[in-house]
Amino acid sequence: TRMVFNSANAGSVAAAAARPGVAYVLGRTLYLAMTNRSNAATIVETRGPGFAMPPESFFVPYRDPPHSLSREPEAEELADVVDLFYEKLEIVGMGENDPGVVFAGMGEPLLRMDQIRETIEQVHESRHGVPFRVSTNGLFPPSAAVALADAGISNATVALATADPTQYAELMRPESGDHATVCGFIASLAEA
């Protein structure tokens, strides 16, 4: 008999096989943790001290001992995790059940834009149709939105914590940029 993995199982297998902190799974989707560095408060930090990822997600922030990593993941390592995920995943029809892969993590993935682009290129050498998404705080210039589209990102989630610019600054504590920067980034994404 042939063992068939559903998306959740495939993601768990891939996340468990990766170095701690490199990959995790939520629902049916594989997430790649690019970095713990950020240019503002992280999404996890803004959710408050009671927020915790589910244990079955395999989410481990890089900085949590004994899982601290001496280096952030490179494109080859990330592409290998994606490949393992898709080896275990059964895609039906035209891929309508393909959950894709999300660049996310504890930090801001766009701080490692070159690795995002290289990972997508490596994965698409053998798995052409894999959909990639990114989850970002959007504190980047419009050119970053264009670079995401050019790299092959099919969807993006931008965390805009509040509609009030003052409250946004208090909550997110950006190193540079502000509420208007995020709004401009979102508009550029829509155009790209």
Contacts in CASP RR format, 6 or more apart in sequence:
PFRMAT RR
TARGET T0000
AUTHOR 0000-0000-0000
METHOD contacts of the structure
MODEL  1
TRMVFNSANAGSVAAAAARPGVAYVLGRTLYLAMTNRSNAATIVETRGPG
FAMPPESFFVPYRDPPHSLSREPEAEELADVVDLFYEKLEIVGMGENDPG
VVFAGMGEPLLRMDQIRETIEQVHESRHGVPFRVSTNGLFPPSAAVALAD
AGISNATVALATADPTQYAELMRPESGDHATVCGFIASLAEA
4 90 0 8 1.000
5 13 0 8 1.000
5 88 0 8 1.000
5 89 0 8 1.000
5 90 0 8 1.000
6 28 0 8 1.000
6 90 0 8 1.000
7 27 0 8 1.000
7 28 0 8 1.000
7 29 0 8 1.000
7 89 0 8 1.000
7 97 0 8 1.000
7 99 0 8 1.000
8 25 0 8 1.000
8 27 0 8 1.000
8 28 0 8 1.000
9 88 0 8 1.000
10 30 0 8 1.000
10 85 0 8 1.000
10 86 0 8 1.000
10 88 0 8 1.000
10 89 0 8 1.000
11 23 0 8 1.000
11 25 0 8 1.000
11 28 0 8 1.000
11 29 0 8 1.000
11 30 0 8 1.000
11 85 0 8 1.000
11 88 0 8 1.000
11 89 0 8 1.000
12 25 0 8 1.000
12 56 0 8 1.000
12 58 0 8 1.000
13 84 0 8 1.000
13 85 0 8 1.000
13 88 0 8 1.000
14 23 0 8 1.000
14 25 0 8 1.000
14 30 0 8 1.000
14 81 0 8 1.000
14 82 0 8 1.000
14 84 0 8 1.000
14 85 0 8 1.000
14 88 0 8 1.000
15 23 0 8 1.000
15 24 0 8 1.000
15 25 0 8 1.000
15 30 0 8 1.000
15 57 0 8 1.000
15 58 0 8 1.000
15 81 0 8 1.000
16 58 0 8 1.000
17 81 0 8 1.000
17 84 0 8 1.000
18 58 0 8 1.000
18 77 0 8 1.000
18 81 0 8 1.000
19 69 0 8 1.000
19 73 0 8 1.000
19 77 0 8 1.000
20 60 0 8 1.000
20 67 0 8 1.000
20 69 0 8 1.000
21 33 0 8 1.000
21 59 0 8 1.000
21 60 0 8 1.000
21 61 0 8 1.000
21 62 0 8 1.000
21 67 0 8 1.000
21 69 0 8 1.000
22 32 0 8 1.000
22 33 0 8 1.000
22 69 0 8 1.000
22 73 0 8 1.000
22 77 0 8 1.000
22 78 0 8 1.000
22 81 0 8 1.000
23 30 0 8 1.000
23 31 0 8 1.000
23 32 0 8 1.000
23 33 0 8 1.000
23 58 0 8 1.000
23 78 0 8 1.000
23 81 0 8 1.000
24 31 0 8 1.000
24 33 0 8 1.000
24 53 0 8 1.000
24 57 0 8 1.000
24 58 0 8 1.000
24 59 0 8 1.000
24 60 0 8 1.000
24 105 0 8 1.000
25 31 0 8 1.000
25 56 0 8 1.000
25 57 0 8 1.000
25 58 0 8 1.000
26 53 0 8 1.000
26 54 0 8 1.000
26 57 0 8 1.000
27 99 0 8 1.000
28 99 0 8 1.000
29 99 0 8 1.000
29 100 0 8 1.000
29 101 0 8 1.000
29 102 0 8 1.000
30 81 0 8 1.000
30 82 0 8 1.000
30 85 0 8 1.000
30 99 0 8 1.000
30 100 0 8 1.000
30 101 0 8 1.000
30 102 0 8 1.000
31 59 0 8 1.000
31 101 0 8 1.000
31 102 0 8 1.000
31 103 0 8 1.000
31 104 0 8 1.000
31 105 0 8 1.000
32 73 0 8 1.000
32 78 0 8 1.000
32 81 0 8 1.000
32 82 0 8 1.000
32 101 0 8 1.000
32 102 0 8 1.000
32 103 0 8 1.000
32 104 0 8 1.000
32 105 0 8 1.000
32 109 0 8 1.000
32 119 0 8 1.000
33 59 0 8 1.000
33 62 0 8 1.000
33 73 0 8 1.000
33 104 0 8 1.000
33 105 0 8 1.000
33 106 0 8 1.000
33 107 0 8 1.000
34 72 0 8 1.000
34 73 0 8 1.000
34 103 0 8 1.000
34 104 0 8 1.000
34 105 0 8 1.000
34 107 0 8 1.000
34 108 0 8 1.000
34 109 0 8 1.000
34 111 0 8 1.000
34 112 0 8 1.000
34 115 0 8 1.000
34 116 0 8 1.000
35 62 0 8 1.000
35 72 0 8 1.000
35 105 0 8 1.000
35 106 0 8 1.000
35 107 0 8 1.000
35 108 0 8 1.000
35 109 0 8 1.000
35 111 0 8 1.000
35 112 0 8 1.000
36 61 0 8 1.000
36 62 0 8 1.000
36 63 0 8 1.000
36 105 0 8 1.000
36 106 0 8 1.000
36 107 0 8 1.000
37 107 0 8 1.000
37 108 0 8 1.000
37 111 0 8 1.000
38 106 0 8 1.000
38 107 0 8 1.000
38 108 0 8 1.000
38 111 0 8 1.000
38 137 0 8 1.000
39 108 0 8 1.000
39 111 0 8 1.000
39 137 0 8 1.000
39 139 0 8 1.000
39 174 0 8 1.000
39 175 0 8 1.000
39 176 0 8 1.000
40 108 0 8 1.000
40 137 0 8 1.000
40 139 0 8 1.000
40 172 0 8 1.000
40 173 0 8 1.000
40 174 0 8 1.000
40 175 0 8 1.000
41 171 0 8 1.000
41 172 0 8 1.000
41 173 0 8 1.000
42 106 0 8 1.000
42 107 0 8 1.000
42 108 0 8 1.000
43 107 0 8 1.000
43 135 0 8 1.000
43 137 0 8 1.000
43 159 0 8 1.000
44 51 0 8 1.000
44 53 0 8 1.000
44 61 0 8 1.000
44 106 0 8 1.000
46 159 0 8 1.000
46 161 0 8 1.000
46 171 0 8 1.000
46 172 0 8 1.000
53 59 0 8 1.000
59 105 0 8 1.000
60 67 0 8 1.000
61 67 0 8 1.000
61 106 0 8 1.000
62 68 0 8 1.000
62 69 0 8 1.000
62 72 0 8 1.000
62 106 0 8 1.000
63 106 0 8 1.000
72 112 0 8 1.000
72 115 0 8 1.000
73 115 0 8 1.000
74 115 0 8 1.000
74 118 0 8 1.000
75 115 0 8 1.000
75 118 0 8 1.000
75 119 0 8 1.000
75 121 0 8 1.000
75 122 0 8 1.000
76 122 0 8 1.000
78 115 0 8 1.000
78 119 0 8 1.000
79 119 0 8 1.000
79 122 0 8 1.000
79 123 0 8 1.000
82 101 0 8 1.000
82 119 0 8 1.000
82 123 0 8 1.000
82 127 0 8 1.000
82 130 0 8 1.000
83 123 0 8 1.000
83 126 0 8 1.000
83 127 0 8 1.000
85 101 0 8 1.000
86 127 0 8 1.000
86 130 0 8 1.000
89 98 0 8 1.000
91 97 0 8 1.000
91 98 0 8 1.000
98 129 0 8 1.000
98 130 0 8 1.000
98 131 0 8 1.000
100 130 0 8 1.000
100 131 0 8 1.000
100 132 0 8 1.000
100 133 0 8 1.000
101 123 0 8 1.000
101 130 0 8 1.000
101 131 0 8 1.000
101 132 0 8 1.000
101 133 0 8 1.000
102 132 0 8 1.000
102 133 0 8 1.000
102 134 0 8 1.000
102 135 0 8 1.000
103 109 0 8 1.000
103 116 0 8 1.000
103 119 0 8 1.000
103 132 0 8 1.000
103 133 0 8 1.000
103 134 0 8 1.000
103 135 0 8 1.000
103 153 0 8 1.000
104 134 0 8 1.000
104 135 0 8 1.000
105 135 0 8 1.000
108 136 0 8 1.000
108 137 0 8 1.000
108 139 0 8 1.000
109 116 0 8 1.000
109 134 0 8 1.000
109 135 0 8 1.000
109 136 0 8 1.000
110 116 0 8 1.000
110 134 0 8 1.000
110 136 0 8 1.000
110 138 0 8 1.000
110 140 0 8 1.000
110 144 0 8 1.000
110 148 0 8 1.000
113 144 0 8 1.000
113 147 0 8 1.000
113 148 0 8 1.000
113 151 0 8 1.000
116 132 0 8 1.000
116 134 0 8 1.000
116 148 0 8 1.000
116 151 0 8 1.000
116 153 0 8 1.000
117 147 0 8 1.000
117 151 0 8 1.000
120 132 0 8 1.000
120 151 0 8 1.000
120 152 0 8 1.000
120 153 0 8 1.000
123 130 0 8 1.000
123 132 0 8 1.000
124 130 0 8 1.000
131 154 0 8 1.000
131 155 0 8 1.000
132 152 0 8 1.000
132 153 0 8 1.000
132 154 0 8 1.000
133 153 0 8 1.000
133 154 0 8 1.000
133 155 0 8 1.000
133 156 0 8 1.000
133 157 0 8 1.000
134 148 0 8 1.000
134 153 0 8 1.000
134 155 0 8 1.000
134 156 0 8 1.000
134 157 0 8 1.000
135 156 0 8 1.000
135 157 0 8 1.000
135 159 0 8 1.000
136 156 0 8 1.000
136 157 0 8 1.000
136 158 0 8 1.000
136 159 0 8 1.000
137 158 0 8 1.000
137 159 0 8 1.000
137 172 0 8 1.000
137 174 0 8 1.000
137 182 0 8 1.000
138 144 0 8 1.000
138 158 0 8 1.000
138 159 0 8 1.000
138 181 0 8 1.000
138 182 0 8 1.000
138 185 0 8 1.000
138 186 0 8 1.000
139 172 0 8 1.000
139 174 0 8 1.000
139 175 0 8 1.000
139 176 0 8 1.000
139 177 0 8 1.000
139 181 0 8 1.000
139 182 0 8 1.000
139 185 0 8 1.000
140 181 0 8 1.000
140 185 0 8 1.000
141 181 0 8 1.000
141 185 0 8 1.000
142 184 0 8 1.000
142 185 0 8 1.000
142 187 0 8 1.000
142 188 0 8 1.000
144 185 0 8 1.000
144 188 0 8 1.000
145 156 0 8 1.000
145 185 0 8 1.000
145 188 0 8 1.000
145 189 0 8 1.000
145 191 0 8 1.000
145 192 0 8 1.000
146 188 0 8 1.000
146 192 0 8 1.000
148 156 0 8 1.000
148 189 0 8 1.000
148 192 0 8 1.000
149 189 0 8 1.000
149 192 0 8 1.000
150 192 0 8 1.000
156 189 0 8 1.000
158 182 0 8 1.000
158 185 0 8 1.000
158 186 0 8 1.000
158 189 0 8 1.000
160 168 0 8 1.000
160 179 0 8 1.000
160 182 0 8 1.000
160 183 0 8 1.000
160 186 0 8 1.000
161 167 0 8 1.000
161 168 0 8 1.000
161 171 0 8 1.000
161 172 0 8 1.000
162 168 0 8 1.000
162 171 0 8 1.000
164 179 0 8 1.000
165 178 0 8 1.000
165 179 0 8 1.000
165 180 0 8 1.000
168 178 0 8 1.000
168 179 0 8 1.000
168 182 0 8 1.000
169 178 0 8 1.000
169 179 0 8 1.000
174 181 0 8 1.000
END
